[in-house]
Amino acid sequence: TKHCVKLELLKKMELKNLLRIIKRVSGLKSPLSAFSSIFLTMSSFNISALQDYSPDQLLKGTLLIQVVFVACYLISAVFLATNTYAGFNTLLLGVVFLAVIGLSYYGLFKEVTRTLFGIVLGCSVMLIFMTLQSAIFWGQYSDCNPHSLLNSVIQCYNPAAMKSCCTFSVFLFLTYIAQVAAMIRYK
């Protein structure tokens, strides 16, 4: 019931109070409850407030949010780089995120052509699936004992970094969905 009361309070908040909400949610016990509270809060925003912004502003906003999440993802990936058979892949995925963000900015705002728009849309859809895969992978392995063997090749070096990669993969998954939806809506 305590979480229900918090969720009811969060549903009534407006977009300008998002930072205060995130600070409040970060005090919850589990990352899953914090994520669900943030998601419910974001889904209850007044859509008419978003209609005041131009499509360019919305896309630039999603790209800016992606840059923040990718920076956090890369910091976590650096701590996972020593993981056998998985660390380098995580770093490489972070670099791919950065490259696609740069391509998105160039293709959507600097040189707008149909071809570049299609490439950006295709890369964004591809990254939706890659971030989902990363979130599932690190989410499954994040509940382990340090320095134990997870399977025949992957060791548990840093469970906190695994949880962090999982969390930021979920946030990137949601922002790429928002970017693709905005691109399709505003073509």
N, C-alpha and C positions, 0 to 999 in steps of 0.2 A: 504494500500500500504506500510505502514511503516513495518508491520509484514512480508509482502511478501519480502521486501528487506532484512530483517533480516534472513528469511528462506533461501533465495538464498545464503547469506553469510555463513550460517550454513552448507548448503549442500556441500560447497567447502572445509570445514575444514577436517583435518586428525585426526586420533585417538590420537595423542600426544597432541592435543589442547583441549581435552575434558573438562579438569578442567576450562580452560578459558571460554569455551562455557557455562558451567553450571553457572559460575558467571555472565555472560552476560544475560543469560536467566532468572535468578532469579530476574532481574529487571523488568520483564514484569508484567502487572497488574493482570491477573488472573492465577490461578494454571493450568487451562486447556490449556491456550496458552503456558505456560512454559513447560508443559508436552509434548504438540504436537511438540514444537520446539526441545526438547531433543530427542523425538522419531524420528523425521525426520532427525536430525543430525546423530543419531546412525544408521539409516537405510541407510544412504548414504556413510558409510565408505567403504573403499577399502577392499573387501573380501580377496584379495591376501595377505594383511598384516596379516590377521588371520591365513592363511595357513602356516606361518612361525613357528607357535607355535605347540607344540605337543598336543595331546588330553588330556594328564594329566595336562598340564599347563592351557589349556582352562577350564577344569573342576575345577581345583583349583581356578582359577580366578573367576568363577561363584560362587563357595562356599564362597570366600572371600567377594564378593559383597553382597551375601545373608547375611552374618554375619553383615555387616554394616547396611543393610536395616532392619534386624530383631532387632538390637540394637535400632535403631530409632523407630521402630514399638513398641517395649516394653516400651520405654520411654513414648510414646504417650498413650499406653494402661494403664500405671500406673495412668495417669490423668483421664482416663475413668473408673477406677475400681469402682468408687462410683455410676456409672450408674446402675439403677435397671434392672436386668435380662439380661444385655448385657456386663457389665464391666468385670465380672469374665470370661465370654466366650472369651473376647478379650485377657485377660492375658493368659488364657489357650492355645489359638491359638498361641501366641508368644512362649510359652514354647514348644509346638509341633513343631514349626519352628526350635527352637534350637535343639531339639532331632533329628529331621530329618537331620539337617545339620551335627550333630555329627555322625549319622548313615551313612550318605552319605560319609563323609570323611573316616570312618572306612571301609565301604564296597567297596569303589572305590580305596583306596590307601593302606590300611594296610593288609586286608585279602580279596583278590579278588576271589570270587567264583560265580558260576552262580546263586546260590540261593540268596546270598546277593545282587548281581547286580539286580536281579528281584525285590527284596524287595525295594531297593532304587528307582528303576524305578517306581514301583507302588506307593510308598509314594510321589514321586515327581509329578506324574500325579494327585494324590489325592490333593496335595497342590495347584496345578494349579486351581482347582475348588474352594478350600477353600479360596484362596486369592481373586479370582474373587467375590465370595460371600461376603467376608468381605469388599471389595472395594465398591460394590454396596450398601451394608447395611449402611456403614458409610457415603458414598456419599449422600445417600438419606436423612439421618438425619442431615447432617452437616450444612444445611441452616436453622437454627432455632434461636430463641431468647433465651438467657441464662435464665435458671430456668423456662422455660415454659414446658408444657406437650406436648410431641410429639404424643403420642397415649395414650391409657389407662394405660400403665405401664411404659414407658420409658420417662425419663425427659432429658431435654437439659442442662447438667451441664457445658460442656466445648466444644463449637463448634470448636474452633481452634484444639483441640486434635482430634475431629472427622474428621476434614479435613486432619490432619496429618496421622491418621490411614488409611484413604482412599488413600492418596497419596502413602504411603509406601506399602500398599497392592497392588496397581497397579504396583509399581516397583518390588515387589516380584513376582507378576504374570508374568512379563516379564522375570525375571531372571530364574524362574522355567521353563518357556517355552524354554529358551536358554539351560538350563541344560538337559532337556529331549531330545531336538534336538541333542545336543552333545553326549549324551549317546546312542541314537539310531544310530547316524552316525558312531561313533567309536567303538561301542560294545566292 
